[in-house]
Amino acid sequence: MAAESRPLRYFVAVAEERNFTRAAGRLGIAGPALSRAIRTLEAELGVRLFERSTRVVELTEPGAVLLAHVRPALEALDAATRRAVRASAPHRSVLLAVKADADGGLLEDILAAVATEPDAEPVAVRLCGWREHTRLLRTGEADAALMFEPYDPGGIDTDVVAVEPRVAALPADHALARASQVRLADLGISPEQVGERAERDIGEQGVHDLAQLLALIGLGATITLLPRSVAARYPRQAVAYVPIQDCPPARLVIAWPERSRSRGVAALVRAAAAVAESRGVGATAEASR
């Protein structure tokens, strides 16, 4: 299978590098061998994939179409290979991706509950970064993920396991820091911006995680919105957390790869739903409010 996919991996490398020499270096093969492989692929497909010149390599229209489809196909192939290898291991486990302190306070209860489920397998927690969960699911580096919206839904299934209010994270000396509650308009934030606000702030402020973002908030450089449970785990003397009257709630989901047939993952999903129901924080609880 690896040998059959190699020409397509060569094609992707050239398409991404736009240069045969750089692509060859990335792949660890000789330039002439890479050129021959691409010509052979073009001959087999009966289309020209690249327009070549002495300075630049550009995708043709058929090449662009192939690239758009072959990337996810190769990712799916790699993910399937990783999962197959793990499934053959003598001591199997379910890898659950979680960002530290962004589990809605449910992780310990979920891990305890899953052991009582039929078909349960040991659960190993894979700590990950901000918005890294779905990549780990697609590449087969995780079997399930516990994460807050928003997320890229492509290729994954989810169940909502917790619904909770968001709070505004403000500098302690902000004019609204001592308010009992605020409205989104007071913060200059529209309802459409709510889901992406913290992610956007992390990207635009040049920081890599929530702790760094909170440091900037404490310095008065920005404000953001956070799920209440996340704010509770990140107390800062220089940051005030204020309830928001008209803010859509944050939703914590458990996610798994589309078409997964893992009984261990199914047991984990059932356990997460049971814990959410017992704590009164799940989707059913939201609907009853």
C-alpha positions in Angstrom: 0.0 0.0 0.0 2.9 2.4 0.9 4.5 1.7 -2.5 1.2 2.3 -4.4 0.8 5.7 -2.6 4.4 6.8 -3.1 3.9 8.6 -6.5 0.9 10.5 -5.0 3.1 11.6 -2.0 5.7 12.7 -4.5 3.1 14.7 -6.4 1.9 16.4 -3.1 5.5 17.3 -2.2 6.1 19.0 -5.5 2.7 20.7 -5.5 3.4 22.2 -2.0 7.0 23.2 -2.6 6.4 24.4 -6.2 10.0 23.3 -6.8 11.4 19.9 -7.7 14.7 20.5 -5.9 13.1 21.4 -2.6 10.6 18.6 -2.9 13.3 16.1 -3.6 15.2 17.3 -0.5 12.0 17.0 1.6 11.4 13.5 0.4 15.1 12.4 0.7 15.4 11.3 -2.9 17.4 12.4 -5.9 15.9 15.1 -8.1 16.0 13.1 -11.4 14.2 10.2 -9.7 11.5 12.5 -8.5 11.1 14.0 -12.0 10.8 10.6 -13.6 8.2 9.6 -11.0 6.1 12.6 -11.7 6.3 12.0 -15.5 5.3 8.4 -15.0 2.3 9.5 -12.9 1.3 12.0 -15.6 1.6 9.3 -18.3 -0.5 6.9 -16.2 -3.2 9.5 -15.6 -3.1 10.9 -19.1 -3.0 14.5 -17.9 -0.3 17.1 -17.3 -0.1 17.9 -13.6 2.5 20.7 -13.7 3.6 23.6 -15.9 7.4 23.6 -15.6 9.8 26.5 -16.2 13.4 27.2 -15.2 12.2 29.3 -12.3 8.9 28.0 -11.0 6.6 24.9 -11.1 2.8 25.6 -11.2 -0.1 23.3 -10.9 -2.3 22.8 -14.0 -6.1 22.7 -13.5 -6.1 18.9 -13.4 -3.2 19.0 -11.0 -5.1 21.4 -8.7 -8.1 19.0 -8.8 -5.9 16.0 -8.0 -4.2 17.8 -5.1 -7.6 18.8 -3.5 -8.7 15.2 -3.5 -5.4 13.4 -2.8 -4.4 15.2 0.4 -7.4 14.0 2.4 -7.1 10.5 0.9 -3.5 10.2 2.0 -4.3 11.5 5.4 -7.1 9.0 5.7 -4.7 6.2 4.6 -2.1 7.2 7.1 -4.7 7.4 9.9 -6.1 4.0 9.0 -2.6 2.6 9.1 -2.0 4.0 12.6 -5.3 2.7 13.9 -4.6 -0.7 12.5 -1.2 -0.9 14.1 -2.7 0.2 17.5 -5.6 -2.3 17.1 -3.0 -5.1 16.8 -1.1 -4.1 19.9 -1.3 -6.6 22.8 -2.5 -4.0 25.2 -5.1 -1.9 23.4 -6.3 1.5 24.7 -8.4 4.4 23.5 -6.4 7.6 23.0 -8.5 10.6 24.2 -7.2 14.1 23.1 -7.9 16.8 25.7 -6.5 20.2 26.2 -5.4 20.7 29.8 -8.0 22.4 31.9 -10.5 22.5 29.0 -12.6 19.4 29.8 -15.6 21.2 31.4 -14.5 19.6 34.7 -15.8 16.2 33.5 -12.6 14.3 32.6 -12.0 12.5 35.9 -15.7 11.4 36.1 -15.7 10.2 32.5 -12.5 8.1 33.0 -14.1 6.6 36.1 -17.5 5.9 34.4 -16.0 4.3 31.3 -14.6 1.4 33.2 -18.2 0.3 34.0 -19.3 0.3 30.4 -19.6 -3.0 28.4 -16.7 -3.3 25.8 -14.7 -0.7 27.6 -11.0 -0.4 26.9 -8.4 1.5 29.0 -8.3 5.2 28.1 -5.0 7.0 27.7 -5.2 10.8 27.8 -3.3 12.6 25.0 -2.8 16.2 26.1 -2.9 18.6 23.1 -2.8 22.2 22.2 -5.4 24.8 21.4 -7.6 23.6 18.6 -5.4 20.6 17.9 -8.0 18.0 18.6 -9.5 17.5 15.1 -6.1 17.2 13.5 -5.2 14.3 15.9 -8.5 12.6 15.1 -7.9 12.9 11.3 -4.4 11.7 11.4 -5.2 8.7 13.6 -3.1 10.0 16.5 -6.2 10.1 18.7 -9.3 7.9 18.8 -11.6 10.5 20.5 -11.4 14.1 21.7 -13.0 16.2 24.4 -13.2 19.8 23.1 -15.2 23.0 23.0 -16.8 24.4 19.9 -15.9 25.7 17.4 -14.1 23.0 15.5 -13.8 21.8 11.9 -16.5 19.1 11.6 -15.1 17.5 8.5 -14.6 13.8 8.9 -15.7 13.5 12.5 -18.9 12.8 14.5 -19.7 14.4 17.8 -22.1 14.4 20.8 -22.6 17.4 23.0 -21.7 16.4 26.6 -21.8 19.8 28.4 -23.4 23.2 27.9 -22.2 26.1 30.1 -22.1 29.9 30.1 -19.3 32.0 28.8 -17.6 34.8 30.7 -15.7 37.9 29.6 -12.0 37.9 30.6 -11.1 41.5 31.2 -8.1 43.4 32.7 -8.7 43.8 36.4 -8.7 47.6 36.0 -11.2 47.6 33.1 -14.2 49.8 33.6 -16.5 46.8 33.5 -14.3 44.5 35.7 -16.5 45.0 38.8 -19.9 44.7 36.9 -22.3 42.0 38.0 -22.8 41.2 34.4 -22.2 42.7 30.9 -23.7 42.5 27.4 -21.8 41.6 24.3 -22.4 45.1 22.9 -20.6 46.5 26.0 -17.6 44.5 24.9 -17.8 45.4 21.2 -18.4 41.8 20.3 -21.2 40.6 18.0 -23.0 37.3 18.5 -21.4 36.0 15.3 -17.9 36.5 16.7 -18.5 34.6 19.9 -17.4 31.1 19.0 -14.1 32.2 17.3 -13.2 34.9 19.7 -10.5 33.2 21.9 -9.1 31.4 18.9 -8.9 34.6 16.9 -7.3 36.4 19.8 -4.6 33.7 20.2 -3.8 34.0 16.5 -3.8 37.7 16.2 -1.9 38.5 19.5 1.0 36.3 18.5 0.6 33.9 21.5 0.5 30.2 21.5 -1.9 29.2 24.4 -4.5 30.5 26.8 -2.0 31.2 29.6 -0.1 33.7 27.3 -3.3 35.3 26.2 -4.4 35.8 29.8 -1.1 37.5 30.5 -1.8 40.0 27.7 -5.3 40.6 29.1 -3.8 41.3 32.4 -1.6 43.9 30.8 -4.7 45.6 29.2 -3.8 44.5 25.6 -7.1 42.7 24.8 -10.2 41.0 26.2 -11.7 37.6 25.3 -14.5 35.2 26.0 -14.1 31.9 27.8 -16.2 29.0 29.0 -16.9 29.4 32.7 -15.2 26.2 33.6 -12.0 27.2 31.8 -12.0 30.6 33.5 -12.4 28.9 36.9 -9.2 26.9 36.3 -7.2 30.0 35.2 -7.5 32.5 38.1 -5.4 35.5 37.6 -5.1 38.5 39.9 -4.8 40.8 36.9 -7.8 39.3 35.1 -11.5 39.7 36.0 -14.1 37.2 34.8 -17.5 38.8 34.3 -20.8 36.9 33.4 -22.3 37.9 30.0 -26.1 38.4 29.9 -26.7 37.7 26.2 -23.9 35.4 25.2 -24.5 32.0 23.5 -23.3 29.2 25.7 -20.2 27.2 25.2 -20.6 23.5 24.2 -18.2 20.8 25.1 -18.4 17.8 22.7 -16.9 14.4 22.6 -15.7 13.7 19.0 -14.6 10.6 17.2 -13.6 9.8 13.5 -16.5 9.3 11.1 -17.4 5.7 10.5 -15.5 4.5 13.5 -16.4 1.0 14.5 -14.3 0.9 17.7 -16.3 -0.6 20.6 -13.9 1.1 23.0 -14.7 4.5 21.5 -18.4 3.8 21.7 -18.1 2.9 25.4 -16.2 6.1 26.0 -18.9 8.2 24.3 -21.6 6.4 26.3 -19.7 7.2 29.5 -19.3 10.8 28.6 -23.1 11.1 28.0 -23.9 9.4 31.3 -21.6 11.7 33.2 -23.1 14.8 31.6 -26.6 13.6 32.4 -25.7 12.9 36.0 -24.2 16.3 36.4 -27.1 18.1 34.7 -24.8 19.9 32.2 -25.6 18.0 28.9 -27.7 18.9 25.9 -30.8 17.5 27.5 -30.3 19.8 30.5 -29.9 22.8 28.2 -33.2 22.0 26.3 -35.1 21.9 29.6 -34.0 25.3 30.8 
